[in-house]
Amino acid sequence: VRAWWAPAAAAAAMEAREPLRELGGALRAVLARLREGEPGEGREPFELPRFWDTLGQTFKVTSQEATKLSLAFSGSPLTSAEDCRKLSEDVQNAILAVATVYYWLPKGQGTTLRKRVRDAATEVVEGMIQLTETILSSPLESLSQEQLISTGSVWEACEQVSSLPRDNQAAVASALAACLGVVKDALEEMEHALVEGQDPYSDIIEDEELGFRGNRDTYWSEADRKLLSSCMGLMKASKACLKKVLGTVKSYGKADSPEQIAQLDDLADIANEISPSVDELALSMYPPVNQLAVRLNAAKLASVLKKVLEITKTSHVCPPSEEGWVQFLTDAVDHNMNKIKNFTQGQL
């Protein structure tokens, strides 16, 4: 038999959670602004060390507010509507502080750095939205596994601030290292698939209805293999290019002047096109090979690599001592591309 006060208690609990629903809406509005918003060019002179100190504080406070909110809804006695309103306000203020401090960071400090900071701030807001939604959907007076996971996700997102790159040189080096990792993986996968006589689809289980894959669509012809060896040369040049550019950015890159910061951003922007271009080329290399598609994808990758090398050569990260490898890699790209053109001449 249900106790007579049960409906009243349920109504009170519903009322107590109402501020959380409003909080969810407010946080989603902050998230939308973060994704679209532009920085405010403050009148005060911008100080990078002060920015990092304050951002670190806002992330720390947000982490603490997530803990308080989670604890308030982890058991009995039930949180009152008034307490819930206060908790929601504190969370909202903490998140607004994160967004406000992000907006302090002017474009002049580098778009690559701003993107990293914005991604970190966005992750914190998304984590907090997830936590409020989890609390709202959890049974009353209990701490669900989902709530524990959501709370932990906010903590992790807030801890990220300590590992963020501190200036645009570090941000660009980090972006280049990520691109290099993707290109390395694509190259290893392709090398593995191209092992002599290996069926590139050997990891796909036979389909009973389709029967055995005995047709040539799953194998490379001799002509395909000749073409693909030059494509592999282009992929290896991509890896070498990213490795060398990353090395010069670490050794010679500076973020002291607007010109240096802008040059680093240009490098990061064009280098970001390498891994998708490598992926597109790799996908077109699987049988059945359409040689014209391979040639087009190879030409696109070659063009991106030449641009990266050109931008590197004319920027401050490339003193005369580094110009040798830039020329060597430019020649390697041309050499492989010319071979690909020769192999596919009949396709045009």
C-alpha angles and dihedrals in degrees: 000000000000115000115249091241095054096092090047091050091049091050091050090049091050090050091049090056095049093090088055090058090051089047090055090055093047092050092050089054090052090048092052090050092048092053095048105023129111124219119261111237098227121215093226116083108265117242116196097201091051090048092054093046092051094043090051090052093050091050090049093050091047090053090051092049090052089054093049092048093049094047092049089060100040103091147330142354094058117241113253122237089248093053091046090052091051092048091048091050091050092050092047092049091049092051092045088053091054091051093044094052091047087056089057089069105094124216087242089073089066136282092237091056092045091052092053092049092045091050090052093048091046091052091053092051092046090050092052092048089051091050094051090048091049092051091049093052096043123096115263120267095014138101108225126204088242091056092052090049092047092050090049090050091056090049091051092047090050093048090057090079091078092058098045116118109262099216140011094269091058091042093053092046089052092049091049092049090053091051090048091053092054093047092048090053093048091049093049091049092051093046089051092050093047095056105135113281094356120143105234089211096051091117092059113092117239114262113225094213096044092045125208120343094238096140122102091248089088097049137063120242121221090258090051092053092052091051092045094053089063090046088053087052088056092048090050089050088053091055092046091047094053092044093052095042090049089051093051093046089053093046103038108012116118134182098195100108134039089244094054092046091050092048091053090050091051089052093049092047095053094038088055087067093060100076096047089047091050090049092051091050092047092050092051090051094068117098135297082054117208098201094199091054089049091051092050093048091046091051090051092051092046090052092051092048092049089051092050091050092046093050090046092051094052096044132086092254091072114070116181090267090066098048093089097069091043089059092042093054092044088055091046091053091049092046094053093042091052090052090050090051091051093049092050099040091110091057095065 
